[in-house]
Each structure stands twice: as structure tokens, then as C-alpha cells.
Amino acid sequence: MKPIRGKFVLLFIPQPSKAGRRTPSLGLWAISTFLEKEGYDIRLVHAYDRESEEYTEIWDNLDKAICVGISSMTGYQILDGLKFAEFIRRKNKKV
């Protein structure tokens, strides 16, 4: 994974169900394309990958984030998104 740069934006896709599965978020992909063209360092992560090395590195650098976006549909995904938002607030109150 490339090092995290100055204008770091984290985009997060919560789990859609308790069973866990990977689903895309077309909205976040669209946003990331625009932001990347504007020079932002975008990291798009899925809750499914919580055990990955990339996920750990992003959390270790969360203090560098200027913004966090969370995609969510109705149902379980909202709960997972809220848990993630609480975690972010504990880790970096400025985001």
C-alpha cells in the first residue's frame, strides 16, 4: 500500500448483513473519482476487510484524515455504519 499523504479522505462501506459479505458502493466510488482528480489521497475500505493489513494501516494513520465518508442503506448496514462512526470519533475527534 502506498503511504498516506496530506489530504487523506477515508471512505467506508459498512457490512450489509450480520453474516457479512462484500458489496460495492457505487456512490463512494463516484465520490472517490472526483476527489482523487482534485488531489486528495482516497482510501476506500469495506467492513468485510477488517482483518486485513491495509485496514490496520489506515487505522494507524486515522489522525491524518481530513474527512470520513460512510455509505449506508437501510437495515443492518446503518448499525454497522453507526458503530464505525463512533469508533472514528473516539480515534480522531477532529474528523
Secondary structure, 3 states (H helix, E strand, C coil): CCCCCCCEEEEEECCCCCCCCCCCCHHHHHHHHHHHHCCCEEEEEEHHHCCCHHHHHHHHCHHHEEEEEECCCCCHHHHHHHHHHHHHHHHCCCC
